[in-house]
């Protein structure tokens, strides 16, 4: 088995792994780098070589794992494309939204590479997407080569990260491979923890997102949720408004579930939740797929439990902030020309307002710069927003949908692979995993392939 890291950078970027397995070729994920523009953000597809790829398997529908799928299909037209049942209902909406964003960025920022693909291309390619249920092994090669009578198998395992997320097991030859994808080993508000209990593999490709972050003593998710609820109460009681920047898929629905329960419990009065259109679309899919999802509160329908008010970035400028409103806006990084960015411009200088972060923010994004700014300090928020003085309340709450690092180390001990390939984390995160795994399991080979590097397993 040979594995090639196609991520163009040594951080959390365009997730894509090429696996040469028993004479066949498989692409695991096809993302785009969230902090690179144009073709610079694509996986290193040229490193795959001229040979055809038999199949593409997707772990989940976040942009850094699926955003370049149409380009991959264009490059490898004979490949079959597999994903979980729930991802099947999400992927076209994700890709069409990506086209819209790229067309806007071409117009506003002059990025000539955009769009990397078109609406028409997404529509044409959708016919090759194949939905697969969890724990249902399938053949991923249509026509086995040589004397082989059967194909190697793919099997999806519930990863607990977001709707449709999966770890992927590949079997059929002398070795078994398991790709963790993005995984969560603790229950969230809606989604329950990953179901990887009986996974066994010789080779593992492991995410390392949280490798650089140790949990503080006594940390609990329940306490973190309580702190967020209390902070929101204090702001709303003071007639200020709350902005929670959140990714449209996953984090938005988890926060809506929490808000609905807090309102039902009387923590604060029922009021509209202002939300972006894409967040609303994914919330409806969460509701429609509730009966097929391993989750808490399976009867909770978010579109019924809370009063959702869809607002465009243009409409936000007319919404008042004085009477205690809640904004759950798409764009966790607060990138320019989004509702989260433009609303923050109105809130940052007002001490009555609060901006609460519940997920990751890249340090060089507007959200990252705001989080780093001290109260009362002047900082550069964004190119469009310029320098601002922070007077609003800003807090971050650790409500990650990624596994904590010790849980991942325990998972490796459970699986007992002979080889672990580290990826999907920055240098500090990967280094922590490499050192820890080598100390605790010296008989295991730990590999850290760089961009475009191929390793033998």
C-alpha positions as CSV (number, residue, x, y, z in Angstrom):
1,X,0.0,0.0,0.0
2,X,1.2,3.5,-0.9
3,X,-0.4,6.7,0.4
4,X,0.2,10.2,-1.0
5,X,-0.7,13.4,0.8
6,X,-2.3,15.7,-1.7
7,X,-2.8,18.6,0.7
8,X,-0.9,21.6,-0.8
9,X,0.2,22.8,2.6
10,X,1.4,21.4,6.0
11,X,-1.7,22.5,7.9
12,X,-5.4,22.0,8.0
13,X,-6.1,22.6,4.3
14,X,-7.3,20.8,1.3
15,X,-7.9,17.3,2.6
16,X,-7.1,14.7,0.0
17,X,-5.3,11.3,0.2
18,X,-4.4,9.1,-2.7
19,X,-4.3,5.4,-1.8
20,X,-2.6,2.9,-4.2
21,X,-4.0,-0.4,-2.8
22,X,-3.7,-3.9,-4.2
23,X,-3.4,-2.6,-7.8
24,X,-6.2,-0.2,-7.5
25,X,-6.4,3.6,-6.8
26,X,-8.7,5.4,-4.4
27,X,-9.0,9.1,-3.5
28,X,-10.1,9.8,0.0
29,X,-11.7,13.3,0.1
30,X,-11.2,16.2,-2.2
31,X,-11.2,19.5,-0.4
32,X,-10.0,23.0,-0.9
33,X,-7.7,25.0,1.3
34,X,-9.8,27.6,3.2
35,X,-6.9,30.2,3.3
36,X,-5.7,30.0,-0.3
37,X,-7.2,31.6,-3.3
38,X,-7.8,30.2,-6.8
39,X,-6.0,27.1,-8.0
40,X,-3.5,27.5,-5.1
41,X,-6.2,26.1,-2.8
42,X,-6.7,22.9,-4.8
43,X,-5.2,19.5,-3.8
44,X,-2.0,18.5,-5.7
45,X,-3.8,16.4,-8.2
46,X,-0.8,16.4,-10.5
47,X,1.0,14.3,-7.9
48,X,-1.5,11.5,-8.6
49,X,0.2,10.7,-11.9
50,X,-1.4,9.8,-15.2
51,X,-3.0,6.5,-14.1
52,X,-6.8,6.5,-13.7
53,X,-8.4,6.5,-10.2
54,X,-11.0,3.9,-9.6
55,X,-13.0,5.6,-6.9
56,X,-13.4,8.7,-4.8
57,X,-14.8,8.4,-1.2
58,X,-15.9,11.4,0.8
59,X,-15.7,11.5,4.6
60,X,-18.1,14.5,5.0
61,X,-19.3,17.6,3.4
62,X,-17.3,20.4,5.0
63,X,-15.6,22.5,2.3
64,X,-12.0,21.5,3.3
65,X,-13.0,17.9,2.5
66,X,-15.3,18.2,-0.5
67,X,-14.9,21.6,-2.1
68,X,-12.8,20.5,-5.0
69,X,-14.8,17.4,-5.9
70,X,-15.9,18.6,-9.3
71,X,-12.2,19.3,-10.2
72,X,-11.3,15.8,-9.1
73,X,-14.1,14.2,-11.2
74,X,-12.9,16.3,-14.2
75,X,-9.4,15.0,-13.7
76,X,-10.4,11.4,-13.0
77,X,-13.6,10.9,-15.1
78,X,-13.7,7.2,-14.7
79,X,-13.8,7.3,-10.9
80,X,-16.9,6.2,-9.0
81,X,-17.9,8.6,-6.2
82,X,-19.2,7.3,-2.9
83,X,-20.5,9.1,0.2
84,X,-22.9,8.4,3.1
85,X,-26.7,8.7,2.7
86,X,-26.8,12.0,4.6
87,X,-23.9,13.5,2.7
88,X,-25.7,12.7,-0.5
89,X,-28.4,15.1,0.5
90,X,-25.9,17.8,1.3
91,X,-23.1,17.7,-1.3
92,X,-24.8,19.4,-4.2
93,X,-26.0,22.3,-2.1
94,X,-22.4,22.7,-0.7
95,X,-20.9,22.7,-4.2
96,X,-23.5,25.1,-5.7
97,X,-23.0,27.5,-2.9
98,X,-19.2,27.2,-3.5
99,X,-19.8,28.3,-7.1
100,X,-21.8,31.3,-5.9
101,X,-19.0,32.3,-3.5
102,X,-16.3,31.9,-6.2
103,X,-18.3,34.0,-8.7
104,X,-18.7,36.8,-6.2
105,X,-15.0,36.7,-5.3
106,X,-14.0,36.9,-8.9
107,X,-16.1,40.0,-9.3
108,X,-15.2,41.7,-6.0
109,X,-11.6,40.5,-5.5
110,X,-10.5,40.0,-9.1
111,X,-9.5,36.3,-8.6
112,X,-9.3,35.2,-12.2
113,X,-9.1,31.5,-11.5
114,X,-12.7,31.6,-10.1
115,X,-15.0,29.8,-10.5
116,X,-13.0,26.6,-10.5
117,X,-16.2,24.8,-11.7
118,X,-19.7,25.9,-12.7
119,X,-23.3,25.2,-11.7
120,X,-23.7,23.2,-14.9
121,X,-20.7,21.0,-14.1
122,X,-22.0,20.2,-10.7
123,X,-25.4,19.3,-12.1
124,X,-23.9,17.1,-14.8
125,X,-21.6,15.3,-12.3
126,X,-24.3,14.7,-9.7
127,X,-25.5,11.6,-11.6
128,X,-22.3,9.7,-10.6
129,X,-22.7,10.3,-6.8
130,X,-23.6,7.1,-5.0
131,X,-25.1,7.1,-1.5
132,X,-24.0,4.3,1.0
133,X,-25.5,3.5,4.4
134,X,-23.3,3.2,7.5
135,X,-21.8,-0.3,8.1
136,X,-22.7,-1.6,4.6
137,X,-19.5,-2.8,2.8
138,X,-19.6,-2.1,-0.9
139,X,-17.4,-2.9,-3.9
140,X,-15.5,0.2,-5.1
141,X,-14.0,-1.2,-8.3
142,X,-16.5,-1.9,-11.1
143,X,-14.2,-4.1,-13.2
144,X,-11.4,-5.9,-11.2
145,X,-8.2,-6.2,-13.1
146,X,-6.3,-9.4,-14.0
147,X,-7.6,-12.6,-12.5
148,X,-9.4,-10.9,-9.6
149,X,-13.0,-11.9,-9.3
150,X,-14.0,-9.5,-6.6
151,X,-13.4,-5.9,-5.7
152,X,-11.9,-4.5,-2.5
153,X,-14.5,-3.1,-0.1
154,X,-15.4,0.3,1.3
155,X,-17.3,0.7,4.6
156,X,-18.5,3.9,6.2
157,X,-18.5,4.3,10.0
158,X,-20.4,7.1,11.8
159,X,-17.8,9.7,12.9
160,X,-20.1,11.9,15.0
161,X,-18.6,15.1,13.6
162,X,-21.5,16.5,11.5
163,X,-24.4,15.1,9.6
164,X,-23.2,12.3,7.4
165,X,-19.6,12.3,8.6
166,X,-17.8,9.0,8.4
167,X,-14.6,7.2,9.0
168,X,-13.8,4.9,6.0
169,X,-12.4,1.4,6.1
170,X,-10.8,-0.2,3.0
171,X,-10.5,-4.0,3.0
172,X,-9.8,-6.7,0.4
173,X,-6.0,-7.3,0.1
174,X,-3.4,-8.3,2.7
175,X,-3.8,-5.0,4.5
176,X,-6.8,-3.1,6.0
177,X,-6.8,0.7,5.9
178,X,-8.9,3.0,8.2
179,X,-9.3,6.7,7.4
180,X,-10.6,8.6,10.5
181,X,-11.8,11.7,8.6
182,X,-12.9,14.3,11.1
183,X,-14.1,12.5,14.2
184,X,-15.8,13.4,17.5
185,X,-15.6,11.0,20.4
186,X,-17.9,13.0,22.7
187,X,-21.6,13.7,22.5
188,X,-22.6,17.1,21.1
189,X,-25.9,18.7,21.7
190,X,-27.6,16.9,18.8
191,X,-25.1,14.3,17.4
192,X,-23.9,11.5,19.5
193,X,-20.3,10.4,19.6
194,X,-18.6,8.4,16.8
195,X,-19.3,4.7,16.6
196,X,-15.8,3.3,15.9
197,X,-15.9,0.7,18.7
198,X,-15.0,-2.4,16.6
199,X,-12.7,-0.8,14.0
200,X,-9.6,-2.8,13.3
201,X,-6.9,-1.9,10.7
202,X,-3.3,-2.4,9.8
203,X,-2.9,1.2,8.5
204,X,-4.6,4.3,9.8
205,X,-4.8,7.8,8.4
206,X,-5.5,10.0,11.5
207,X,-6.7,13.5,11.8
208,X,-4.6,15.6,14.3
209,X,-6.7,18.9,14.6
210,X,-6.6,19.2,18.3
211,X,-3.0,17.9,18.8
212,X,-1.8,21.3,20.0
213,X,-4.5,21.8,22.6
214,X,-4.6,20.1,25.9
215,X,-7.9,20.2,27.9
216,X,-7.6,22.3,31.1
217,X,-8.0,20.4,34.4
218,X,-11.7,19.9,35.2
219,X,-12.9,20.8,31.8
220,X,-16.4,19.6,30.8
221,X,-18.5,20.4,27.8
222,X,-21.5,20.8,30.1
223,X,-19.8,23.5,32.0
224,X,-18.7,25.2,28.8
225,X,-22.4,25.2,27.6
226,X,-23.5,26.6,30.9
227,X,-21.0,29.4,30.7
228,X,-22.3,30.3,27.2
229,X,-25.9,30.3,28.4
230,X,-25.0,32.6,31.3
231,X,-23.1,35.0,29.1
232,X,-26.0,35.2,26.7
233,X,-28.4,35.9,29.6
234,X,-26.3,38.7,30.8
235,X,-26.1,40.4,27.4
236,X,-29.8,39.9,26.6
237,X,-30.9,41.1,30.1
238,X,-28.9,44.3,29.4
239,X,-30.8,44.9,26.1
240,X,-27.7,44.0,24.1
241,X,-27.6,41.6,21.2
242,X,-25.6,38.4,20.7
243,X,-23.7,37.4,17.5
244,X,-22.6,33.8,17.2
245,X,-20.6,33.3,14.0
246,X,-20.9,29.7,13.0
247,X,-20.3,27.4,10.0
248,X,-23.6,26.7,8.2
249,X,-23.3,22.9,8.4
250,X,-23.0,21.4,11.9
251,X,-22.2,24.2,14.3
252,X,-25.3,26.1,13.3
253,X,-27.6,23.2,14.0
254,X,-25.9,22.3,17.3
255,X,-26.3,25.9,18.5
256,X,-30.0,26.0,17.4
257,X,-30.7,22.9,19.4
258,X,-29.1,24.4,22.5
259,X,-30.9,27.7,22.1
260,X,-34.3,25.9,21.7
261,X,-33.7,24.0,25.0
262,X,-32.6,27.1,26.9
263,X,-35.7,29.0,25.7
264,X,-37.9,26.1,26.6
265,X,-36.3,26.0,30.1
266,X,-36.9,29.7,30.6
267,X,-33.2,30.8,30.5
268,X,-34.3,33.6,28.3
269,X,-37.6,34.4,26.6
270,X,-38.5,33.0,23.3
271,X,-37.4,35.3,20.5
272,X,-36.5,35.1,16.8
273,X,-33.1,33.7,15.8
274,X,-31.7,35.6,12.9
275,X,-29.9,33.2,10.5
276,X,-28.5,33.1,7.0
277,X,-30.2,31.3,4.1
278,X,-27.6,28.5,3.8
279,X,-27.8,27.8,7.5
280,X,-31.6,27.5,7.2
281,X,-31.3,25.0,4.3
282,X,-28.9,22.7,6.2
283,X,-31.2,23.0,9.3
284,X,-34.1,21.7,7.2
285,X,-32.0,18.8,6.0
286,X,-31.0,18.0,9.6
287,X,-34.7,17.9,10.5
288,X,-35.5,15.7,7.5
289,X,-32.7,13.2,8.3
290,X,-33.3,13.2,12.1
291,X,-34.9,9.7,12.0
292,X,-31.9,8.2,10.3
293,X,-29.3,9.9,12.5
294,X,-27.6,8.7,15.7
295,X,-28.5,11.7,17.8
296,X,-29.9,13.0,21.0
297,X,-33.5,14.5,20.9
298,X,-34.5,12.6,17.7
299,X,-37.9,14.1,17.8
300,X,-36.6,17.7,18.0
301,X,-37.4,19.6,14.8
302,X,-35.3,22.7,14.8
303,X,-37.4,24.6,12.3
304,X,-40.4,24.2,14.6
305,X,-38.6,24.6,18.0
306,X,-37.2,28.0,17.2
307,X,-38.5,31.0,15.2
308,X,-35.9,31.3,12.4
309,X,-35.7,34.6,10.6
310,X,-33.7,34.4,7.4
311,X,-31.8,37.6,6.6
312,X,-29.4,38.5,3.9
313,X,-26.2,40.5,4.5
314,X,-28.0,43.5,2.9
315,X,-31.0,43.2,5.2
316,X,-28.9,43.0,8.3
317,X,-28.0,46.7,8.1
318,X,-31.7,47.5,8.9
319,X,-32.0,45.3,11.9
320,X,-31.8,47.1,15.2
321,X,-29.5,46.0,18.0
322,X,-31.0,47.7,21.0
323,X,-33.6,45.2,22.2
324,X,-31.8,41.9,22.7
325,X,-31.5,40.0,19.4
326,X,-29.7,36.7,18.7
327,X,-27.8,36.3,15.4
328,X,-26.5,32.9,14.4
329,X,-24.7,33.9,11.2
330,X,-22.9,31.8,8.6
331,X,-19.2,32.5,8.2
332,X,-17.3,31.3,11.3
333,X,-14.2,33.1,10.1
334,X,-16.2,36.4,9.6
335,X,-14.8,36.7,6.1
336,X,-15.6,39.9,4.2
337,X,-19.0,40.3,2.4
338,X,-20.8,38.0,4.8
339,X,-23.5,38.7,7.4
340,X,-21.2,37.8,10.3
341,X,-18.5,40.3,9.1
342,X,-20.9,43.2,8.4
343,X,-22.8,42.7,11.7
344,X,-19.6,42.6,13.6
345,X,-18.7,46.0,12.2
346,X,-21.8,47.4,13.9
347,X,-21.2,45.6,17.2
348,X,-17.4,45.8,17.9
349,X,-17.5,49.4,19.1
350,X,-20.6,49.1,21.3
351,X,-20.1,47.8,24.9
352,X,-23.7,46.6,25.1
353,X,-23.2,44.0,22.3
354,X,-21.6,40.5,22.6
355,X,-19.8,38.3,20.0
356,X,-19.4,34.7,21.2
357,X,-17.3,32.2,19.3
358,X,-18.1,28.5,19.5
359,X,-15.7,27.0,17.0
360,X,-12.3,27.4,15.4
361,X,-11.1,30.8,13.9
362,X,-8.0,31.0,11.8
363,X,-5.6,33.5,13.4
364,X,-5.3,35.7,10.3
365,X,-9.1,35.8,9.6
366,X,-11.2,38.7,10.8
367,X,-12.6,36.4,13.5
368,X,-9.1,35.4,14.6
369,X,-8.0,39.0,14.8
370,X,-11.0,40.0,16.8
371,X,-10.5,37.2,19.3
372,X,-6.9,38.2,19.8
373,X,-7.8,41.9,20.4
374,X,-7.8,43.1,24.0
375,X,-10.8,45.0,25.3
376,X,-10.3,48.7,24.4
377,X,-7.5,48.1,21.9
378,X,-7.5,49.2,18.3
379,X,-6.8,46.5,15.8
380,X,-7.0,45.7,12.1
381,X,-10.3,43.8,11.6
382,X,-10.4,43.4,7.8
383,X,-9.5,45.2,4.6
384,X,-13.1,46.4,4.2
385,X,-13.6,47.2,7.9
386,X,-10.2,48.7,8.6
387,X,-9.0,49.5,12.1
388,X,-11.6,49.2,14.9
389,X,-11.5,49.7,18.6
390,X,-12.9,46.7,20.5
391,X,-15.5,47.7,23.1
392,X,-18.0,44.9,22.8
393,X,-17.8,41.7,24.8
394,X,-15.9,38.9,23.1
395,X,-15.6,35.4,24.5
396,X,-14.8,32.0,23.0
397,X,-16.3,28.7,24.2
398,X,-14.7,25.3,23.5
399,X,-17.5,23.4,21.9
400,X,-15.5,21.6,19.3
401,X,-16.8,18.9,17.0
402,X,-13.3,17.3,16.8
403,X,-12.0,14.6,19.0
404,X,-9.7,15.7,21.8
405,X,-6.2,14.5,21.4
406,X,-6.1,12.0,24.3
407,X,-9.3,10.4,22.9
408,X,-7.6,9.9,19.6
409,X,-4.5,8.4,21.2
410,X,-6.8,6.0,23.0
411,X,-8.5,5.1,19.7
412,X,-5.1,4.3,18.2
413,X,-4.5,2.0,21.1
414,X,-7.8,0.3,20.5
415,X,-7.2,-0.3,16.8
416,X,-3.5,-1.2,17.2
417,X,-2.4,-0.5,13.6
418,X,1.1,-1.2,12.5
419,X,1.3,2.1,10.7
420,X,-0.3,5.5,11.5
421,X,-0.2,8.3,8.9
422,X,-0.7,11.8,10.5
423,X,-2.6,14.6,8.7
424,X,-5.2,17.3,8.9
425,X,-3.5,19.3,11.6
426,X,-0.8,22.0,11.9
427,X,2.9,21.3,12.6
428,X,2.5,21.6,16.3
429,X,-0.5,19.3,16.4
430,X,1.1,16.6,14.3
431,X,4.3,16.8,16.3
432,X,2.5,16.2,19.5
433,X,0.8,13.1,18.1
434,X,4.1,11.8,16.6
435,X,6.0,12.2,19.8
436,X,3.2,10.8,22.0
437,X,2.5,7.8,19.8
438,X,6.1,6.9,19.4
439,X,6.6,7.0,23.2
440,X,3.5,4.9,24.0
441,X,3.7,2.5,21.1
442,X,7.3,2.2,20.0
443,X,6.6,-0.8,17.9
444,X,4.2,1.2,15.7
445,X,5.5,3.2,12.6
446,X,4.4,6.8,12.6
447,X,4.6,8.7,9.3
448,X,4.1,12.4,8.6
449,X,4.1,12.9,4.8
450,X,4.5,16.4,3.6
451,X,2.6,18.0,0.7
452,X,2.8,15.7,-2.3
453,X,4.9,13.1,-0.5
454,X,4.2,9.4,-1.0
455,X,4.9,6.9,1.7
456,X,4.9,3.1,1.6
457,X,2.9,1.2,4.3
